[in-house]
Amino acid sequence: MITLEMLCYNLPEITANDVYHWINNQWLRPEKKEGNYLFKEIDEARAKLILELRDHLGVAEDSMSLVLQLLDQLYTTRRQMRYLCEVISTEKYPDVQQILRRILDNHSTIEIN
């Protein structure tokens, strides 16, 4: 874990005020110990993402919460899909594999109205 000062040192494009603003908006959720914020690697990666969205993709501040929420949902879905693929491709879960394959076979044809 790193401190706020180290985060700002690692990402010189941001200021402590930026980080406090992002924490207040719940875009970053660091741990707080003894009155100090501590950031994990995932927090630093998220700060980089916020910078990219803000500075390079032009996402407006009033849209940032929605964009981050949608990206979080996307990443969660990707993790779930990876786990699902693992379950299907291994022999650890033969009963689950059969059920999932049956479901996928029954829903492989998508009807569009």
Z-matrix of the N, CA and C atoms (Angstrom, degrees):
N
C 1 1.445
C 2 1.526 1 108.99
N 3 1.328 2 113.74 1 150.50
C 4 1.463 3 119.01 2 -179.56
C 5 1.523 4 109.89 3 -125.91
N 6 1.314 5 115.30 4 160.23
C 7 1.465 6 122.04 5 179.54
C 8 1.526 7 110.07 6 -85.10
N 9 1.311 8 114.89 7 171.68
C 10 1.464 9 121.21 8 175.79
C 11 1.523 10 110.40 9 -59.18
N 12 1.314 11 116.34 10 -41.56
C 13 1.465 12 120.25 11 -179.88
C 14 1.530 13 111.15 12 -61.38
N 15 1.338 14 116.49 13 -42.61
C 16 1.466 15 120.35 14 179.46
C 17 1.527 16 110.89 15 -67.65
N 18 1.329 17 117.10 16 -37.41
C 19 1.460 18 120.28 17 177.67
C 20 1.524 19 109.76 18 -60.63
N 21 1.323 20 116.26 19 -46.54
C 22 1.471 21 120.43 20 179.68
C 23 1.530 22 111.19 21 -67.37
N 24 1.313 23 117.28 22 -31.82
C 25 1.468 24 120.80 23 176.22
C 26 1.526 25 110.12 24 -68.17
N 27 1.340 26 116.38 25 -43.24
C 28 1.471 27 121.22 26 179.93
C 29 1.525 28 112.19 27 -68.91
N 30 1.320 29 116.44 28 -29.05
C 31 1.468 30 122.31 29 -179.13
C 32 1.528 31 108.59 30 -124.70
N 33 1.318 32 117.55 31 78.39
C 34 1.469 33 120.05 32 -173.93
C 35 1.529 34 114.19 33 -64.03
N 36 1.332 35 117.81 34 -10.63
C 37 1.470 36 120.61 35 178.57
C 38 1.522 37 112.36 36 -74.23
N 39 1.348 38 116.85 37 -13.32
C 40 1.466 39 119.43 38 -178.01
C 41 1.522 40 110.24 39 -112.89
N 42 1.320 41 113.77 40 156.26
C 43 1.458 42 120.59 41 176.85
C 44 1.522 43 108.69 42 -111.63
N 45 1.313 44 115.78 43 166.85
C 46 1.464 45 120.17 44 175.90
C 47 1.532 46 109.63 45 -60.16
N 48 1.346 47 117.17 46 -36.95
C 49 1.472 48 119.92 47 177.93
C 50 1.523 49 111.48 48 -62.62
N 51 1.354 50 117.29 49 -38.63
C 52 1.467 51 120.11 50 175.31
C 53 1.522 52 109.99 51 -57.99
N 54 1.317 53 115.52 52 -48.52
C 55 1.469 54 120.76 53 -176.79
C 56 1.523 55 110.70 54 -63.02
N 57 1.336 56 117.60 55 -44.62
C 58 1.468 57 120.22 56 177.54
C 59 1.534 58 110.93 57 -60.11
N 60 1.313 59 116.33 58 -40.41
C 61 1.469 60 121.06 59 178.08
C 62 1.536 61 110.06 60 -62.77
N 63 1.324 62 116.40 61 -43.93
C 64 1.470 63 120.49 62 -179.64
C 65 1.522 64 111.12 63 -66.06
N 66 1.329 65 116.87 64 -36.70
C 67 1.468 66 120.38 65 176.94
C 68 1.526 67 109.60 66 -66.74
N 69 1.327 68 117.74 67 -44.53
C 70 1.468 69 121.51 68 178.99
C 71 1.523 70 111.90 69 -60.57
N 72 1.327 71 116.67 70 -33.77
C 73 1.464 72 121.19 71 178.03
C 74 1.523 73 112.50 72 -86.25
N 75 1.331 74 116.17 73 0.71
C 76 1.468 75 124.02 74 -179.51
C 77 1.522 76 112.59 75 63.07
N 78 1.319 77 117.16 76 27.87
C 79 1.453 78 121.30 77 173.30
C 80 1.521 79 109.92 78 -80.24
N 81 1.336 80 115.98 79 -29.28
C 82 1.462 81 123.40 80 172.33
C 83 1.520 82 107.17 81 -119.84
N 84 1.338 83 116.10 82 142.64
C 85 1.465 84 120.23 83 -179.50
C 86 1.529 85 110.30 84 -133.01
N 87 1.334 86 116.57 85 69.65
C 88 1.464 87 118.93 86 179.65
C 89 1.531 88 110.83 87 -73.94
N 90 1.319 89 114.65 88 166.19
C 91 1.459 90 119.57 89 172.58
C 92 1.521 91 108.10 90 -77.95
N 93 1.322 92 115.01 91 152.29
C 94 1.464 93 119.13 92 176.96
C 95 1.520 94 107.38 93 -122.55
N 96 1.343 95 115.66 94 118.33
C 97 1.462 96 121.40 95 178.76
C 98 1.517 97 108.81 96 -128.27
N 99 1.323 98 114.10 97 128.27
C 100 1.463 99 120.91 98 176.95
C 101 1.524 100 111.80 99 51.29
N 102 1.329 101 116.29 100 40.18
C 103 1.454 102 121.49 101 176.77
C 104 1.518 103 115.52 102 80.49
N 105 1.334 104 117.31 103 2.07
C 106 1.464 105 121.09 104 -179.85
C 107 1.524 106 110.27 105 -116.81
N 108 1.314 107 115.06 106 144.86
C 109 1.452 108 120.03 107 175.47
C 110 1.528 109 109.60 108 -84.25
N 111 1.334 110 115.33 109 138.54
C 112 1.456 111 121.97 110 175.36
C 113 1.520 112 108.28 111 -122.96
N 114 1.322 113 115.98 112 130.01
C 115 1.451 114 122.34 113 -173.32
C 116 1.522 115 110.77 114 -110.82
N 117 1.328 116 115.38 115 134.46
C 118 1.462 117 121.88 116 175.00
C 119 1.526 118 108.33 117 -88.60
N 120 1.321 119 115.27 118 173.00
C 121 1.476 120 120.19 119 177.26
C 122 1.517 121 110.66 120 -57.91
N 123 1.320 122 117.07 121 -38.70
C 124 1.465 123 120.65 122 -178.89
C 125 1.534 124 110.48 123 -65.00
N 126 1.333 125 117.14 124 -33.64
C 127 1.472 126 120.57 125 176.66
C 128 1.525 127 110.95 126 -66.68
N 129 1.332 128 115.90 127 -40.72
C 130 1.463 129 119.60 128 178.36
C 131 1.529 130 110.21 129 -65.71
N 132 1.332 131 116.35 130 -40.35
C 133 1.468 132 119.78 131 177.76
C 134 1.528 133 110.72 132 -63.82
N 135 1.324 134 116.48 133 -39.19
C 136 1.466 135 119.85 134 178.68
C 137 1.521 136 110.62 135 -67.12
N 138 1.329 137 117.70 136 -38.93
C 139 1.469 138 120.57 137 176.59
C 140 1.529 139 110.07 138 -61.12
N 141 1.335 140 117.36 139 -40.37
C 142 1.466 141 120.92 140 176.40
C 143 1.526 142 110.30 141 -62.63
N 144 1.331 143 116.16 142 -40.79
C 145 1.462 144 120.48 143 178.34
C 146 1.529 145 110.43 144 -62.42
N 147 1.323 146 117.23 145 -44.71
C 148 1.467 147 120.72 146 179.11
C 149 1.527 148 110.19 147 -60.97
N 150 1.323 149 116.44 148 -42.80
C 151 1.469 150 120.21 149 176.45
C 152 1.522 151 111.31 150 -59.22
N 153 1.315 152 116.40 151 -46.34
C 154 1.473 153 121.64 152 -179.72
C 155 1.531 154 110.37 153 -60.51
N 156 1.326 155 115.39 154 -46.65
C 157 1.468 156 119.35 155 179.92
C 158 1.527 157 111.35 156 -62.98
N 159 1.318 158 115.97 157 -43.87
C 160 1.471 159 120.94 158 -176.82
C 161 1.527 160 112.24 159 -72.84
N 162 1.323 161 116.37 160 -52.43
C 163 1.463 162 120.64 161 -169.32
C 164 1.520 163 114.34 162 -86.68
N 165 1.319 164 117.54 163 -32.34
C 166 1.462 165 119.49 164 -174.34
C 167 1.528 166 113.60 165 -107.16
N 168 1.325 167 116.60 166 -28.53
C 169 1.460 168 119.20 167 -179.80
C 170 1.522 169 112.96 168 -104.94
N 171 1.323 170 116.40 169 -6.21
C 172 1.460 171 120.56 170 174.07
C 173 1.516 172 115.36 171 70.36
N 174 1.324 173 117.43 172 27.67
C 175 1.462 174 119.63 173 177.71
C 176 1.522 175 108.20 174 -70.72
N 177 1.315 176 115.44 175 125.01
C 178 1.465 177 121.08 176 -179.18
C 179 1.521 178 110.54 177 -71.86
N 180 1.317 179 115.38 178 152.17
C 181 1.458 180 120.44 179 -177.48
C 182 1.527 181 112.43 180 -58.08
N 183 1.319 182 117.44 181 -38.87
C 184 1.463 183 119.46 182 -178.39
C 185 1.523 184 112.81 183 -72.19
N 186 1.333 185 117.45 184 -11.29
C 187 1.466 186 121.95 185 176.97
C 188 1.524 187 112.58 186 -103.00
N 189 1.320 188 116.81 187 -11.28
C 190 1.465 189 120.73 188 -172.73
C 191 1.527 190 113.03 189 -59.83
N 192 1.332 191 117.62 190 -43.40
C 193 1.471 192 120.08 191 -179.26
C 194 1.520 193 111.30 192 -58.52
N 195 1.317 194 116.15 193 -44.62
C 196 1.460 195 120.40 194 -179.99
C 197 1.527 196 111.31 195 -65.44
N 198 1.319 197 117.29 196 -44.36
C 199 1.467 198 121.17 197 179.92
C 200 1.523 199 110.11 198 -61.63
N 201 1.329 200 117.55 199 -45.06
C 202 1.466 201 120.71 200 179.47
C 203 1.527 202 111.46 201 -64.83
N 204 1.325 203 116.72 202 -39.38
C 205 1.463 204 120.78 203 178.20
C 206 1.531 205 110.56 204 -62.59
N 207 1.326 206 116.94 205 -43.85
C 208 1.465 207 120.54 206 179.07
C 209 1.531 208 111.26 207 -65.90
N 210 1.317 209 116.93 208 -39.84
C 211 1.468 210 119.95 209 176.84
C 212 1.524 211 110.97 210 -65.13
N 213 1.329 212 117.64 211 -39.64
C 214 1.465 213 120.80 212 176.67
C 215 1.527 214 110.79 213 -60.57
N 216 1.330 215 116.36 214 -42.41
C 217 1.466 216 120.09 215 178.09
C 218 1.522 217 111.01 216 -63.68
N 219 1.323 218 116.29 217 -40.99
C 220 1.456 219 121.06 218 178.85
C 221 1.521 220 110.99 219 -62.26
N 222 1.338 221 117.14 220 -47.05
C 223 1.465 222 120.68 221 -179.90
C 224 1.526 223 111.65 222 -64.35
N 225 1.329 224 117.17 223 -37.55
C 226 1.465 225 120.80 224 176.87
C 227 1.519 226 110.44 225 -63.68
N 228 1.316 227 116.53 226 -43.55
C 229 1.463 228 120.78 227 179.06
C 230 1.524 229 110.60 228 -63.74
N 231 1.317 230 117.70 229 -40.43
C 232 1.470 231 121.13 230 177.91
C 233 1.527 232 111.24 231 -62.01
N 234 1.348 233 117.19 232 -42.74
C 235 1.471 234 120.23 233 177.59
C 236 1.519 235 110.72 234 -62.39
N 237 1.328 236 116.02 235 -42.87
C 238 1.461 237 119.71 236 179.24
C 239 1.521 238 111.34 237 -64.21
N 240 1.317 239 116.82 238 -39.54
C 241 1.469 240 120.15 239 178.69
C 242 1.527 241 111.34 240 -66.15
N 243 1.343 242 116.90 241 -39.50
C 244 1.471 243 119.89 242 176.60
C 245 1.523 244 110.77 243 -61.21
N 246 1.335 245 116.29 244 -43.23
C 247 1.456 246 120.41 245 178.84
C 248 1.529 247 110.27 246 -64.86
N 249 1.309 248 116.88 247 -43.17
C 250 1.457 249 121.12 248 178.38
C 251 1.526 250 111.09 249 -60.52
N 252 1.320 251 117.21 250 -42.83
C 253 1.471 252 120.91 251 177.67
C 254 1.524 253 111.08 252 -63.48
N 255 1.323 254 116.20 253 -38.59
C 256 1.465 255 119.94 254 177.33
C 257 1.524 256 110.92 255 -63.23
N 258 1.322 257 116.61 256 -44.84
C 259 1.463 258 120.76 257 179.68
C 260 1.525 259 110.24 258 -61.49
N 261 1.324 260 116.49 259 -42.80
C 262 1.463 261 120.30 260 -178.67
C 263 1.526 262 111.27 261 -68.02
N 264 1.322 263 117.33 262 -35.68
C 265 1.465 264 119.66 263 -172.25
C 266 1.525 265 114.92 264 -89.72
N 267 1.327 266 118.97 265 -6.74
C 268 1.458 267 120.22 266 179.33
C 269 1.522 268 110.04 267 -107.71
N 270 1.300 269 115.17 268 164.23
C 271 1.471 270 120.54 269 179.43
C 272 1.530 271 111.55 270 -94.55
N 273 1.327 272 117.70 271 8.99
C 274 1.462 273 121.16 272 -178.55
C 275 1.525 274 112.70 273 -69.64
N 276 1.327 275 116.18 274 -27.35
C 277 1.464 276 120.88 275 -172.86
C 278 1.530 277 110.54 276 -127.45
N 279 1.327 278 118.87 277 65.58
C 280 1.474 279 119.16 278 -174.47
C 281 1.536 280 113.70 279 -61.81
N 282 1.321 281 117.82 280 -37.45
C 283 1.468 282 119.70 281 179.68
C 284 1.529 283 111.07 282 -66.74
N 285 1.316 284 115.68 283 -43.19
C 286 1.459 285 120.42 284 179.58
C 287 1.526 286 109.79 285 -65.64
N 288 1.326 287 116.73 286 -39.75
C 289 1.466 288 120.57 287 178.38
C 290 1.520 289 111.04 288 -57.94
N 291 1.317 290 116.39 289 -46.97
C 292 1.468 291 119.52 290 -179.10
C 293 1.523 292 111.33 291 -62.26
N 294 1.308 293 116.79 292 -43.62
C 295 1.473 294 120.70 293 179.85
C 296 1.524 295 110.50 294 -62.63
N 297 1.328 296 116.82 295 -47.11
C 298 1.462 297 120.43 296 -178.72
C 299 1.520 298 111.49 297 -64.59
N 300 1.323 299 116.82 298 -42.39
C 301 1.468 300 119.25 299 179.11
C 302 1.524 301 111.03 300 -63.04
N 303 1.319 302 116.51 301 -39.34
C 304 1.470 303 120.55 302 178.44
C 305 1.535 304 109.57 303 -63.73
N 306 1.311 305 116.58 304 -44.66
C 307 1.470 306 120.31 305 179.23
C 308 1.524 307 110.36 306 -62.65
N 309 1.329 308 116.71 307 -46.28
C 310 1.472 309 120.37 308 -179.69
C 311 1.526 310 111.20 309 -63.52
N 312 1.310 311 117.28 310 -40.01
C 313 1.467 312 120.27 311 178.22
C 314 1.526 313 111.29 312 -63.30
N 315 1.316 314 116.94 313 -40.74
C 316 1.468 315 121.30 314 -179.26
C 317 1.520 316 112.51 315 -70.65
N 318 1.326 317 117.42 316 -23.35
C 319 1.461 318 120.75 317 -176.87
C 320 1.520 319 112.65 318 -113.56
N 321 1.304 320 116.90 319 18.25
C 322 1.461 321 119.06 320 -177.28
C 323 1.517 322 112.50 321 -74.18
N 324 1.303 323 117.33 322 -20.84
C 325 1.452 324 120.81 323 176.88
C 326 1.516 325 109.01 324 -98.54
N 327 1.305 326 115.56 325 118.17
C 328 1.450 327 120.74 326 -178.99
C 329 1.529 328 108.01 327 -99.31
N 330 1.321 329 114.57 328 127.17
C 331 1.455 330 119.34 329 177.02
C 332 1.516 331 109.56 330 -95.07
N 333 1.293 332 116.21 331 131.59
C 334 1.459 333 121.18 332 177.36
C 335 1.521 334 107.55 333 -113.36
N 336 1.317 335 115.07 334 124.84
C 337 1.485 336 119.76 335 -179.67
C 338 1.484 337 110.61 336 -84.60
